[in-house]
Amino acid sequence: MRSLITLLCFLHVSSSFAFSLNNTVSASFSQNEVVVNVADNCTNLGVSSSEILSMVSDGASQFWNTVSTSRMRLRAGSVVTVDSKFYNEKICNSNTGSCEPNTNLTVGSGVLITCNGETTTNFPASQRTVLAITIPNNISGTTIVGALVAINDRSDNVFQDKSRAQMVSIIAHELGHAVGLGHSPVTDSLMYYTLVPVRDSLGWDDIDGITYLYPKEQPFGCGTISQVDSKAAGFAFMLILLFPLIWFQLRKLVLRFLHSAS
Amino acid sequence: MNFFNAVVLSAILLFSTALHAVGVKDTYLGIGSYTSLPGKVQTNDSGDTNGIFELEPYILGGAEFQIYKDWSAFAEAGFVKPGSGRDPKITKMNYFFLFSGAYNFMDWVFKLGAGLSYTRISSEGGVQTLNNGTTTTDFPMPDAAVVSQNIITTLGVEYYFHQEISAKLEGHYFNLESSEGNALSYTLSVSYHFGNIFDPSQRKSKK
């Protein structure tokens, strides 16, 4: 795996310039529709897995699915049963600046939201206010195949104290990480590292970031990220449109010249 | 390519070819302001959103083609001044190519059309050290340019307050065919009309 994953996407409940990414290869999902499933293993969040799934749907429609220049759409999948490892094991084998994903928790496709109560590495007492850890833990080249969102399920977690609207924005923030975004340094962005008093819509950093990773390709979209280091697309299109104009005007000038010459 | 996009693109290309065949009636250049997603983007931590008018300078150029009596058609290109986000390492640029059918009524022109809108986002790479949980992390920045290409539907009205000068308000609607990702941006512009620059005998606009 060429990608070097550098993220540990915590969300902290206390108090952060442009969008950033959570990996060094600008990885993104290849498909336009990314399905988000929720594991049925939460015990301390105060909300059921089906309610979390409902929040996924709300977060998608309120935030990420509103971006007109992005091809990516999040879809709420279903409540699923997963191995107990997803609850008990650490997310990263090492946490020193970058994350080496625990291969036991590799997500086969899409996004999996799980609860996690591992209190030694993931959510120790000193970090009980951390709401979740998210990592695209199945990356092939520059394609995210699967991503894991692990919500802090300690008995004294702070997620359970949030309002539903806050929970929706927290989950939407984590889904931003799951699809490849890092944090934003500005408070108006959903990808700011902590909650803000009011979160109603995306900020410019969010919109620019998701557009960068998932650019719309109408009318020729093929479902893959296209990083174009030129203005060739627009220029080519303009040439196509202008060709008839140039042709007809040249033809007219030539005919006029021939007529005057004769 | 879905059916809607195929129809729109085919219509644009056929329309373009047909228009060029009938000849240019007028050409024009203009300046204006492009307002993207008015009222839809959060701008602070209190939930306020961007204004319904924002000054993003743009230039435009285009041509009008005579179709039949009061009906004409327009081909136009617009380029929004490239700007940086909050971080100077990020550069964002919008440009678009539009084709409209139009009805001329006295000094007014009513336009309906479609086009392609491009959003180009680029960055030089590097990292940002940002808060992350209880510590900080170096988050990578993008190191390439990406162009997002959208089919848009346009609706506009133009008023000629002088034979050679007009003002125009035009909306750009994104993703008309979808129930998601719908968005409206608009332009306010002033144009100077040169008439038919290819035929000096019809030098000036006939508005």
Interface residues (C-beta under 8 A of the other chain):
Chain A: T6 L7 L8 C9 F10 L11 H12 S15 S16 F17 A18 F19 S20 L21 N22 N23 T24 S26 S61 N65 T66 V67 S68 T69 S70 R73 G97 S126 Q127 T129 V130 G182 H183 S184 P185 V186 T187 D188 S189 Y192 Y193 T194 V196 P197 V198 R199 D200 S201 L202 G203 W204 D205 I207 D208 T211 Y212 P215 K216 E217 Q218 P219 F220 G221 I225 S226 Q227 V228 D229 S230 K231 A233 G234 F237 M238 I240 L241 P244 L245 W247 F248 Q249 K252 L253
Chain B: M1 N2 N5 A6 V8 L9 I12 L13 S16 T17 L19 H20 A21 G23 V24 L37 K40 V41 Q42 T43 N44 D45 S46 G47 T49 A63 A75 A77 G85 R86 D87 K89 I90 K92 Y95 F97 L116 Y118 T119 R120 I121 S122 S123 V127 Q128 L130 N131 N132 G133 T134 T137 D138 F139 P140 M141 P142 D143 A144 A145 V146 V147 S148 Q149 N150 I151 F174 N175 E180 G181 N182 A183 F198
